């Protein structure tokens, strides 16, 4: 063996050693994969635009089902000949009676005017009704006073039980558009009197009410007023709950005042009798009429708002009365002259 062989053998041994070393390294190597960030997908809400196809299908299905159901019901309601079956054996109730004629026609045929007002009232309300009767019927005595109350007067007028109401009613926008007890509006004549609310009762508490005081002695203040009246609405706005009570009529609030349920009542000044008449029968009670006018009440005749002709006639009567008073016209036959 020569030196070249030795060199070759040595090279082979070195290569083998390198291969063995490389094998060891390869066997001991660990595969490392590159970590990548996962893709983040943001969920989007399913909008109506993306669901329109499903909604369209459901809508079509619903409409088709409804049409089929209606067809079945119509088919069941027919007999074999295809004619709709007769009505049930029980007869239907008759339609409610309603006179479609105008109020003017009804009053003239009846021969008298039906006025809603206070029973046994000989004051200006009766005179207003007498004036309307003189114009419409031609007879100032051709009228009938139908008793109404503060609670039912508008409903009675709406139900056509009376032709008009002369109850000292205040003309308000609310009542003209939608009166609270009936839910409907009414027509009002021109104002025949401007009244106002005053307090009546114990002198000390009348002063408390006029000054809207609620402390010290005034802490015991209780005011009575007719429910559904402008007086009651004013007191409700001026005082908190507990300082006022509601009555259904004038007689009731007077009784409440006399039995100490309240110590003050609210009324129109024109409807309050003189202080002597008020105190009569209540000796020892320090009752007085307040001097401060708390509200302004434009009083008018009330008619239904669906008969403009009749409402106009009533309004003309009021205007004629006002004009006659301005001109000093009176009922005196001796002043009449025969110009024929």
Buried (B, 14 or more C-beta within 10 A) or exposed (E): EEEEEEEEEEEEEEEEEEEEEEEEEEEEEEEEEEEEEEEEEEEEEEEEEEEEEEEEEEEEEEEEEEEEEEEEEEEEEEEEEEEEEEEEEEEEEEEEEEEEEBBBEBBBEEEBBBBBBBEEBEEBBBBBBBBBBBBBBEEBEBBBBBEBBBBBBBBBBBEBEBBBBBBBBBBBEEBBEEBEBBEBBBBBBBBBEEBEBBBBBBBBBBBBBBEEBBEEEBEEBBBBBBBBBBBBBBBBEBBEEEBBBBBBBBEBBBEBBBEEBBBBBBBBBBEBEEEEEBBEEEEEBEBBBBEEEBBEBBBBBBBBBBBEEBBBBBBBBBEEBEEEEEEEEEEEEEEEEEEE
